[in-house]
Amino acid sequence: MCNTDEPISQPRIKKGKPAWLKKRLPLGGDYQRVTRLLSEANLKTVCQEANCPNMFECFSKNTSTFMILGSECTRHCQFCNVTSKSPLPVDFDEPMRVARAAKKLGLRYVVVTSVTRDDLPDGGAAHFSAVIKAIKETLQNPKEAQEARVEVLIPDFQGDIKALEIVVHAKPDVINHNIETVASLYGKARPEAGYQRSLDLLKNTKILDPSMPVKSGIMVGLGETMAQLEQTIQDLFDHDCEILTIGQYLQPSRQHLKVKKYYSPEEFKEMEIFARQIGFKRVASGPFVRSSYKAQDLFNS
Protein backbone atom coordinates (compact mmCIF):
# COMPACT_ATOMS: atom_id res chain seq x y z
CA MET A 1 0.00 0.00 0.00
CA CYS A 2 1.24 3.47 -0.84
CA ASN A 3 2.71 5.42 2.08
CA THR A 4 2.01 8.94 0.84
CA ASP A 5 0.56 11.69 2.98
CA GLU A 6 -0.87 13.44 -0.07
CA PRO A 7 -4.68 13.52 -0.01
CA ILE A 8 -6.52 11.44 -2.55
CA SER A 9 -7.93 14.09 -4.88
CA GLN A 10 -9.85 12.32 -7.58
CA PRO A 11 -12.97 14.07 -8.87
CA ARG A 12 -16.23 12.50 -7.92
CA ILE A 13 -17.52 10.15 -10.60
CA LYS A 14 -20.52 11.81 -12.22
CA LYS A 15 -21.52 9.06 -14.63
CA GLY A 16 -22.50 6.58 -11.98
CA LYS A 17 -20.62 4.08 -9.91
CA PRO A 18 -17.71 2.12 -11.40
CA ALA A 19 -18.36 -1.32 -12.85
CA TRP A 20 -17.16 -3.16 -9.73
CA LEU A 21 -19.93 -1.51 -7.67
CA LYS A 22 -22.75 -2.74 -9.88
CA LYS A 23 -24.09 -5.80 -8.13
CA ARG A 24 -26.29 -8.50 -9.62
CA LEU A 25 -29.29 -9.60 -7.61
CA PRO A 26 -29.15 -13.32 -6.73
CA LEU A 27 -31.81 -15.57 -8.18
CA GLY A 28 -34.24 -17.52 -5.98
CA GLY A 29 -33.72 -17.85 -2.27
CA ASP A 30 -35.92 -16.86 0.66
CA TYR A 31 -35.86 -13.06 0.40
CA GLN A 32 -39.64 -12.66 0.69
CA ARG A 33 -39.86 -15.20 3.51
CA VAL A 34 -37.26 -13.33 5.55
CA THR A 35 -38.87 -9.93 5.05
CA ARG A 36 -42.30 -11.34 5.93
CA LEU A 37 -40.99 -13.05 9.08
CA LEU A 38 -39.28 -9.85 10.25
CA SER A 39 -42.42 -7.83 9.62
CA GLU A 40 -44.64 -10.30 11.47
CA ALA A 41 -42.26 -10.28 14.45
CA ASN A 42 -42.08 -6.47 14.42
CA LEU A 43 -38.29 -6.60 14.14
CA LYS A 44 -35.81 -4.29 12.46
CA THR A 45 -32.60 -5.15 10.64
CA VAL A 46 -29.70 -2.85 10.00
CA CYS A 47 -29.79 -4.26 6.48
CA GLN A 48 -33.10 -2.49 5.83
CA GLU A 49 -32.52 0.62 7.94
CA ALA A 50 -29.10 1.34 6.44
CA ASN A 51 -30.17 0.29 2.92
CA CYS A 52 -27.26 -2.14 2.70
CA PRO A 53 -26.26 -3.16 -0.86
CA ASN A 54 -25.93 -6.78 0.31
CA MET A 55 -29.47 -7.02 1.70
CA PHE A 56 -31.02 -8.99 -1.15
CA GLU A 57 -28.13 -11.46 -1.21
CA CYS A 58 -28.14 -12.00 2.56
CA PHE A 59 -31.92 -12.29 2.88
CA SER A 60 -31.91 -14.78 0.02
CA LYS A 61 -29.54 -16.90 2.10
CA ASN A 62 -31.65 -16.66 5.27
CA THR A 63 -29.23 -14.28 6.98
CA SER A 64 -29.75 -10.84 8.47
CA THR A 65 -28.38 -8.53 11.13
CA PHE A 66 -31.00 -7.78 13.77
CA MET A 67 -31.16 -4.17 14.95
CA ILE A 68 -32.41 -3.81 18.51
CA LEU A 69 -33.42 -0.87 20.72
CA GLY A 70 -35.60 0.72 18.06
CA SER A 71 -34.79 2.44 14.78
CA GLU A 72 -34.19 5.99 16.06
CA CYS A 73 -30.61 6.94 16.90
CA THR A 74 -29.57 9.61 19.40
CA ARG A 75 -26.49 10.54 17.34
CA HIS A 76 -26.10 12.28 14.00
CA CYS A 77 -23.33 10.50 12.07
CA GLN A 78 -23.11 12.08 8.63
CA PHE A 79 -22.63 8.80 6.75
CA CYS A 80 -25.44 6.73 8.28
CA ASN A 81 -28.93 6.23 6.87
CA VAL A 82 -30.51 5.35 10.24
CA THR A 83 -33.00 7.97 11.47
CA SER A 84 -31.75 10.44 14.10
CA LYS A 85 -34.49 11.54 16.50
CA SER A 86 -35.83 10.95 20.00
CA PRO A 87 -36.08 7.16 20.50
CA LEU A 88 -39.01 5.17 21.82
CA PRO A 89 -38.95 3.35 25.18
CA VAL A 90 -37.07 0.04 25.36
CA ASP A 91 -39.16 -2.94 24.22
CA PHE A 92 -38.51 -5.63 26.82
CA ASP A 93 -40.21 -8.32 24.71
CA GLU A 94 -37.70 -7.78 21.92
CA PRO A 95 -34.99 -10.24 23.09
CA MET A 96 -37.34 -13.22 22.86
CA ARG A 97 -38.77 -12.06 19.50
CA VAL A 98 -35.25 -11.85 18.09
CA ALA A 99 -34.43 -15.31 19.43
CA ARG A 100 -37.60 -16.84 17.99
CA ALA A 101 -37.01 -15.20 14.60
CA ALA A 102 -33.45 -16.54 14.54
CA LYS A 103 -34.80 -20.00 15.27
CA LYS A 104 -37.43 -19.77 12.50
CA LEU A 105 -34.72 -18.69 10.07
CA GLY A 106 -32.61 -21.66 11.08
CA LEU A 107 -29.66 -19.46 12.00
CA ARG A 108 -26.61 -20.89 13.75
CA TYR A 109 -24.70 -17.59 13.61
CA VAL A 110 -26.65 -14.51 14.69
CA VAL A 111 -25.47 -10.91 14.36
CA VAL A 112 -27.09 -8.25 16.54
CA THR A 113 -26.51 -4.50 16.42
CA SER A 114 -28.37 -1.43 17.63
CA VAL A 115 -28.86 2.25 17.22
CA THR A 116 -26.89 4.36 19.69
CA ARG A 117 -28.96 5.05 22.81
CA ASP A 118 -27.20 7.79 24.74
CA ASP A 119 -30.55 8.46 26.46
CA LEU A 120 -30.26 5.21 28.46
CA PRO A 121 -28.11 5.08 31.63
CA ASP A 122 -26.21 2.02 30.36
CA GLY A 123 -26.48 2.83 26.65
CA GLY A 124 -28.59 -0.29 26.16
CA ALA A 125 -25.97 -2.72 27.49
CA ALA A 126 -28.46 -4.67 29.63
CA HIS A 127 -30.74 -5.07 26.62
CA PHE A 128 -27.84 -6.44 24.56
CA SER A 129 -27.17 -8.88 27.38
CA ALA A 130 -30.81 -10.02 27.42
CA VAL A 131 -30.80 -10.56 23.65
CA ILE A 132 -27.57 -12.58 23.74
CA LYS A 133 -28.89 -14.83 26.49
CA ALA A 134 -32.29 -15.30 24.82
CA ILE A 135 -30.67 -16.33 21.54
CA LYS A 136 -28.27 -18.75 23.21
CA GLU A 137 -31.04 -20.38 25.23
CA THR A 138 -33.50 -20.58 22.34
CA LEU A 139 -31.07 -21.95 19.75
CA GLN A 140 -29.33 -24.38 22.09
CA ASN A 141 -29.61 -27.89 20.71
CA PRO A 142 -28.02 -30.75 22.71
CA LYS A 143 -27.95 -32.92 19.58
CA GLU A 144 -25.61 -30.55 17.76
CA ALA A 145 -21.90 -30.56 18.43
CA GLN A 146 -21.52 -26.81 17.99
CA GLU A 147 -23.70 -24.27 19.80
CA ALA A 148 -25.18 -21.22 18.10
CA ARG A 149 -22.84 -18.25 17.79
CA VAL A 150 -23.79 -14.65 18.57
CA GLU A 151 -21.85 -11.65 17.30
CA VAL A 152 -22.74 -8.21 18.63
CA LEU A 153 -21.93 -4.92 16.93
CA ILE A 154 -22.09 -2.44 19.80
CA PRO A 155 -21.97 1.35 20.23
CA ASP A 156 -19.26 2.97 22.34
CA PHE A 157 -21.48 3.36 25.46
CA GLN A 158 -19.86 6.80 25.83
CA GLY A 159 -16.76 5.06 27.19
CA ASP A 160 -18.60 3.52 30.15
CA ILE A 161 -16.58 0.41 30.98
CA LYS A 162 -19.30 -0.88 33.33
CA ALA A 163 -21.74 -0.94 30.42
CA LEU A 164 -19.18 -2.77 28.29
CA GLU A 165 -18.66 -5.25 31.12
CA ILE A 166 -22.40 -6.10 31.08
CA VAL A 167 -22.14 -7.12 27.42
CA VAL A 168 -18.87 -9.00 27.83
CA HIS A 169 -20.25 -11.00 30.77
CA ALA A 170 -23.21 -12.12 28.61
CA LYS A 171 -20.63 -14.15 26.65
CA PRO A 172 -21.25 -13.31 23.00
CA ASP A 173 -18.89 -15.09 20.63
CA VAL A 174 -17.59 -11.88 19.01
CA ILE A 175 -17.70 -8.25 20.10
CA ASN A 176 -17.58 -5.84 17.17
CA HIS A 177 -17.27 -2.08 17.35
CA ASN A 178 -16.52 -0.12 14.21
CA ILE A 179 -13.85 2.57 14.15
CA GLU A 180 -15.56 3.63 10.87
CA THR A 181 -13.02 6.19 9.62
CA VAL A 182 -9.65 7.82 10.23
CA ALA A 183 -9.05 10.13 13.20
CA SER A 184 -8.97 13.38 11.20
CA LEU A 185 -12.46 12.80 9.79
CA TYR A 186 -14.23 12.14 13.08
CA GLY A 187 -15.33 15.75 13.51
CA LYS A 188 -17.04 15.66 10.14
CA ALA A 189 -18.30 12.07 10.01
CA ARG A 190 -18.87 11.15 13.68
CA PRO A 191 -19.19 14.44 15.60
CA GLU A 192 -20.53 12.82 18.79
CA ALA A 193 -18.05 9.93 18.86
CA GLY A 194 -14.34 9.76 19.63
CA TYR A 195 -11.56 7.95 17.79
CA GLN A 196 -9.59 7.12 20.92
CA ARG A 197 -12.77 6.19 22.80
CA SER A 198 -13.54 3.57 20.17
CA LEU A 199 -10.00 2.21 20.30
CA ASP A 200 -10.17 2.05 24.08
CA LEU A 201 -13.40 0.03 23.90
CA LEU A 202 -11.61 -2.63 21.85
CA LYS A 203 -8.68 -2.73 24.27
CA ASN A 204 -10.97 -2.82 27.31
CA THR A 205 -12.93 -5.73 25.86
CA LYS A 206 -9.75 -7.79 25.84
CA ILE A 207 -8.89 -6.66 29.37
CA LEU A 208 -12.30 -7.80 30.60
CA ASP A 209 -12.10 -11.12 28.74
CA PRO A 210 -8.79 -12.03 27.06
CA SER A 211 -10.48 -14.90 25.20
CA MET A 212 -13.12 -12.68 23.55
CA PRO A 213 -12.61 -12.20 19.79
CA VAL A 214 -12.62 -8.47 18.99
CA LYS A 215 -13.65 -7.07 15.61
CA SER A 216 -13.82 -3.66 13.95
CA GLY A 217 -14.50 -2.12 10.56
CA ILE A 218 -13.45 0.78 8.38
CA MET A 219 -15.33 2.42 5.52
CA VAL A 220 -13.23 4.16 2.90
CA GLY A 221 -13.96 6.90 0.40
CA LEU A 222 -14.56 9.92 2.65
CA GLY A 223 -11.35 11.72 1.68
CA GLU A 224 -8.77 9.92 3.83
CA THR A 225 -5.22 9.24 2.66
CA MET A 226 -3.62 5.83 2.32
CA ALA A 227 -1.19 6.77 5.07
CA GLN A 228 -4.11 7.59 7.37
CA LEU A 229 -5.75 4.26 6.56
CA GLU A 230 -2.53 2.44 7.36
CA GLN A 231 -2.32 4.27 10.67
CA THR A 232 -5.92 3.37 11.53
CA ILE A 233 -5.33 -0.29 10.72
CA GLN A 234 -2.19 -0.21 12.85
CA ASP A 235 -4.07 1.52 15.70
CA LEU A 236 -6.75 -1.18 15.62
CA PHE A 237 -4.14 -3.93 15.78
CA ASP A 238 -2.32 -2.17 18.63
CA HIS A 239 -5.60 -2.04 20.58
CA ASP A 240 -6.14 -5.81 20.35
CA CYS A 241 -8.51 -5.93 17.38
CA GLU A 242 -8.25 -9.35 15.72
CA ILE A 243 -10.90 -9.34 12.97
CA LEU A 244 -11.03 -6.51 10.43
CA THR A 245 -13.50 -5.47 7.73
CA ILE A 246 -12.85 -2.76 5.13
CA GLY A 247 -15.55 -1.61 2.70
CA GLN A 248 -16.51 1.20 0.36
CA TYR A 249 -18.62 4.07 1.69
CA LEU A 250 -21.70 4.72 -0.46
CA GLN A 251 -23.68 7.94 -0.01
CA PRO A 252 -27.20 7.05 1.24
CA SER A 253 -28.73 10.38 0.15
CA ARG A 254 -27.77 13.90 -0.91
CA GLN A 255 -27.97 14.99 2.72
CA HIS A 256 -25.11 12.65 3.70
CA LEU A 257 -21.37 13.03 3.16
CA LYS A 258 -20.31 12.75 -0.47
CA VAL A 259 -18.10 9.97 -1.77
CA LYS A 260 -14.65 11.43 -2.42
CA LYS A 261 -13.17 8.28 -3.96
CA TYR A 262 -14.27 4.87 -5.18
CA TYR A 263 -11.51 2.43 -4.32
CA SER A 264 -10.73 -0.29 -6.84
CA PRO A 265 -10.71 -4.02 -6.00
CA GLU A 266 -6.93 -3.90 -6.38
CA GLU A 267 -6.67 -1.16 -3.76
CA PHE A 268 -8.84 -3.16 -1.37
CA LYS A 269 -6.47 -6.07 -1.89
CA GLU A 270 -3.52 -3.81 -1.05
CA MET A 271 -5.22 -2.82 2.21
CA GLU A 272 -5.82 -6.46 3.08
CA ILE A 273 -2.17 -7.31 2.38
CA PHE A 274 -1.02 -4.46 4.64
CA ALA A 275 -3.34 -5.60 7.44
CA ARG A 276 -2.07 -9.16 7.22
CA GLN A 277 1.55 -7.99 7.11
CA ILE A 278 1.21 -6.24 10.47
CA GLY A 279 -0.43 -9.27 12.07
CA PHE A 280 -4.15 -9.50 11.28
CA LYS A 281 -5.16 -13.10 10.59
CA ARG A 282 -8.81 -12.52 9.66
CA VAL A 283 -9.51 -9.72 7.16
CA ALA A 284 -12.34 -9.03 4.73
CA SER A 285 -11.58 -6.16 2.36
CA GLY A 286 -13.63 -5.29 -0.70
CA PRO A 287 -16.09 -2.78 -2.18
CA PHE A 288 -19.19 -4.53 -0.81
CA VAL A 289 -17.75 -5.65 2.53
CA ARG A 290 -19.76 -4.50 5.54
CA SER A 291 -19.38 -5.19 9.26
CA SER A 292 -21.60 -8.27 9.30
CA TYR A 293 -21.28 -9.40 5.68
CA LYS A 294 -20.45 -13.12 5.70
CA ALA A 295 -19.63 -12.74 9.40
CA GLN A 296 -19.76 -16.48 10.04
CA ASP A 297 -17.29 -17.21 7.25
CA LEU A 298 -14.89 -14.61 8.60
CA PHE A 299 -15.23 -15.91 12.15
CA ASN A 300 -14.44 -19.45 10.99
CA SER A 301 -11.57 -18.45 8.67
C-alpha positions in Angstrom: 0.0 0.0 0.0 1.2 3.5 -0.8 2.7 5.4 2.1 2.0 8.9 0.8 0.6 11.7 3.0 -0.9 13.4 -0.1 -4.7 13.5 0.0 -6.5 11.4 -2.6 -7.9 14.1 -4.9 -9.9 12.3 -7.6 -13.0 14.1 -8.9 -16.2 12.5 -7.9 -17.5 10.2 -10.6 -20.5 11.8 -12.2 -21.5 9.1 -14.6 -22.5 6.6 -12.0 -20.6 4.1 -9.9 -17.7 2.1 -11.4 -18.4 -1.3 -12.8 -17.2 -3.2 -9.7 -19.9 -1.5 -7.7 -22.7 -2.7 -9.9 -24.1 -5.8 -8.1 -26.3 -8.5 -9.6 -29.3 -9.6 -7.6 -29.2 -13.3 -6.7 -31.8 -15.6 -8.2 -34.2 -17.5 -6.0 -33.7 -17.9 -2.3 -35.9 -16.9 0.7 -35.9 -13.1 0.4 -39.6 -12.7 0.7 -39.9 -15.2 3.5 -37.3 -13.3 5.6 -38.9 -9.9 5.1 -42.3 -11.3 5.9 -41.0 -13.0 9.1 -39.3 -9.9 10.2 -42.4 -7.8 9.6 -44.6 -10.3 11.5 -42.3 -10.3 14.5 -42.1 -6.5 14.4 -38.3 -6.6 14.1 -35.8 -4.3 12.5 -32.6 -5.2 10.6 -29.7 -2.8 10.0 -29.8 -4.3 6.5 -33.1 -2.5 5.8 -32.5 0.6 7.9 -29.1 1.3 6.4 -30.2 0.3 2.9 -27.3 -2.1 2.7 -26.3 -3.2 -0.9 -25.9 -6.8 0.3 -29.5 -7.0 1.7 -31.0 -9.0 -1.1 -28.1 -11.5 -1.2 -28.1 -12.0 2.6 -31.9 -12.3 2.9 -31.9 -14.8 0.0 -29.5 -16.9 2.1 -31.6 -16.7 5.3 -29.2 -14.3 7.0 -29.8 -10.8 8.5 -28.4 -8.5 11.1 -31.0 -7.8 13.8 -31.2 -4.2 14.9 -32.4 -3.8 18.5 -33.4 -0.9 20.7 -35.6 0.7 18.1 -34.8 2.4 14.8 -34.2 6.0 16.1 -30.6 6.9 16.9 -29.6 9.6 19.4 -26.5 10.5 17.3 -26.1 12.3 14.0 -23.3 10.5 12.1 -23.1 12.1 8.6 -22.6 8.8 6.7 -25.4 6.7 8.3 -28.9 6.2 6.9 -30.5 5.3 10.2 -33.0 8.0 11.5 -31.8 10.4 14.1 -34.5 11.5 16.5 -35.8 10.9 20.0 -36.1 7.2 20.5 -39.0 5.2 21.8 -38.9 3.3 25.2 -37.1 0.0 25.4 -39.2 -2.9 24.2 -38.5 -5.6 26.8 -40.2 -8.3 24.7 -37.7 -7.8 21.9 -35.0 -10.2 23.1 -37.3 -13.2 22.9 -38.8 -12.1 19.5 -35.3 -11.9 18.1 -34.4 -15.3 19.4 -37.6 -16.8 18.0 -37.0 -15.2 14.6 -33.5 -16.5 14.5 -34.8 -20.0 15.3 -37.4 -19.8 12.5 -34.7 -18.7 10.1 -32.6 -21.7 11.1 -29.7 -19.5 12.0 -26.6 -20.9 13.7 -24.7 -17.6 13.6 -26.7 -14.5 14.7 -25.5 -10.9 14.4 -27.1 -8.2 16.5 -26.5 -4.5 16.4 -28.4 -1.4 17.6 -28.9 2.3 17.2 -26.9 4.4 19.7 -29.0 5.1 22.8 -27.2 7.8 24.7 -30.5 8.5 26.5 -30.3 5.2 28.5 -28.1 5.1 31.6 -26.2 2.0 30.4 -26.5 2.8 26.7 -28.6 -0.3 26.2 -26.0 -2.7 27.5 -28.5 -4.7 29.6 -30.7 -5.1 26.6 -27.8 -6.4 24.6 -27.2 -8.9 27.4 -30.8 -10.0 27.4 -30.8 -10.6 23.6 -27.6 -12.6 23.7 -28.9 -14.8 26.5 -32.3 -15.3 24.8 -30.7 -16.3 21.5 -28.3 -18.7 23.2 -31.0 -20.4 25.2 -33.5 -20.6 22.3 -31.1 -21.9 19.7 -29.3 -24.4 22.1 -29.6 -27.9 20.7 -28.0 -30.7 22.7 -27.9 -32.9 19.6 -25.6 -30.5 17.8 -21.9 -30.6 18.4 -21.5 -26.8 18.0 -23.7 -24.3 19.8 -25.2 -21.2 18.1 -22.8 -18.2 17.8 -23.8 -14.6 18.6 -21.8 -11.6 17.3 -22.7 -8.2 18.6 -21.9 -4.9 16.9 -22.1 -2.4 19.8 -22.0 1.3 20.2 -19.3 3.0 22.3 -21.5 3.4 25.5 -19.9 6.8 25.8 -16.8 5.1 27.2 -18.6 3.5 30.2 -16.6 0.4 31.0 -19.3 -0.9 33.3 -21.7 -0.9 30.4 -19.2 -2.8 28.3 -18.7 -5.2 31.1 -22.4 -6.1 31.1 -22.1 -7.1 27.4 -18.9 -9.0 27.8 -20.2 -11.0 30.8 -23.2 -12.1 28.6 -20.6 -14.2 26.7 -21.3 -13.3 23.0 -18.9 -15.1 20.6 -17.6 -11.9 19.0 -17.7 -8.2 20.1 -17.6 -5.8 17.2 -17.3 -2.1 17.4 -16.5 -0.1 14.2 -13.9 2.6 14.2 -15.6 3.6 10.9 -13.0 6.2 9.6 -9.7 7.8 10.2 -9.1 10.1 13.2 -9.0 13.4 11.2 -12.5 12.8 9.8 -14.2 12.1 13.1 -15.3 15.8 13.5 -17.0 15.7 10.1 -18.3 12.1 10.0 -18.9 11.2 13.7 -19.2 14.4 15.6 -20.5 12.8 18.8 -18.0 9.9 18.9 -14.3 9.8 19.6 -11.6 7.9 17.8 -9.6 7.1 20.9 -12.8 6.2 22.8 -13.5 3.6 20.2 -10.0 2.2 20.3 -10.2 2.0 24.1 -13.4 0.0 23.9 -11.6 -2.6 21.9 -8.7 -2.7 24.3 -11.0 -2.8 27.3 -12.9 -5.7 25.9 -9.7 -7.8 25.8 -8.9 -6.7 29.4 -12.3 -7.8 30.6 -12.1 -11.1 28.7 -8.8 -12.0 27.1 -10.5 -14.9 25.2 -13.1 -12.7 23.6 -12.6 -12.2 19.8 -12.6 -8.5 19.0 -13.6 -7.1 15.6 -13.8 -3.7 13.9 -14.5 -2.1 10.6 -13.4 0.8 8.4 -15.3 2.4 5.5 -13.2 4.2 2.9 -14.0 6.9 0.4 -14.6 9.9 2.6 -11.4 11.7 1.7 -8.8 9.9 3.8 -5.2 9.2 2.7 -3.6 5.8 2.3 -1.2 6.8 5.1 -4.1 7.6 7.4 -5.8 4.3 6.6 -2.5 2.4 7.4 -2.3 4.3 10.7 -5.9 3.4 11.5 -5.3 -0.3 10.7 -2.2 -0.2 12.9 -4.1 1.5 15.7 -6.7 -1.2 15.6 -4.1 -3.9 15.8 -2.3 -2.2 18.6 -5.6 -2.0 20.6 -6.1 -5.8 20.3 -8.5 -5.9 17.4 -8.3 -9.4 15.7 -10.9 -9.3 13.0 -11.0 -6.5 10.4 -13.5 -5.5 7.7 -12.8 -2.8 5.1 -15.5 -1.6 2.7 -16.5 1.2 0.4 -18.6 4.1 1.7 -21.7 4.7 -0.5 -23.7 7.9 0.0 -27.2 7.0 1.2 -28.7 10.4 0.2 -27.8 13.9 -0.9 -28.0 15.0 2.7 -25.1 12.6 3.7 -21.4 13.0 3.2 -20.3 12.7 -0.5 -18.1 10.0 -1.8 -14.6 11.4 -2.4 -13.2 8.3 -4.0 -14.3 4.9 -5.2 -11.5 2.4 -4.3 -10.7 -0.3 -6.8 -10.7 -4.0 -6.0 -6.9 -3.9 -6.4 -6.7 -1.2 -3.8 -8.8 -3.2 -1.4 -6.5 -6.1 -1.9 -3.5 -3.8 -1.0 -5.2 -2.8 2.2 -5.8 -6.5 3.1 -2.2 -7.3 2.4 -1.0 -4.5 4.6 -3.3 -5.6 7.4 -2.1 -9.2 7.2 1.6 -8.0 7.1 1.2 -6.2 10.5 -0.4 -9.3 12.1 -4.2 -9.5 11.3 -5.2 -13.1 10.6 -8.8 -12.5 9.7 -9.5 -9.7 7.2 -12.3 -9.0 4.7 -11.6 -6.2 2.4 -13.6 -5.3 -0.7 -16.1 -2.8 -2.2 -19.2 -4.5 -0.8 -17.7 -5.6 2.5 -19.8 -4.5 5.5 -19.4 -5.2 9.3 -21.6 -8.3 9.3 -21.3 -9.4 5.7 -20.5 -13.1 5.7 -19.6 -12.7 9.4 -19.8 -16.5 10.0 -17.3 -17.2 7.2 -14.9 -14.6 8.6 -15.2 -15.9 12.1 -14.4 -19.4 11.0 -11.6 -18.5 8.7 
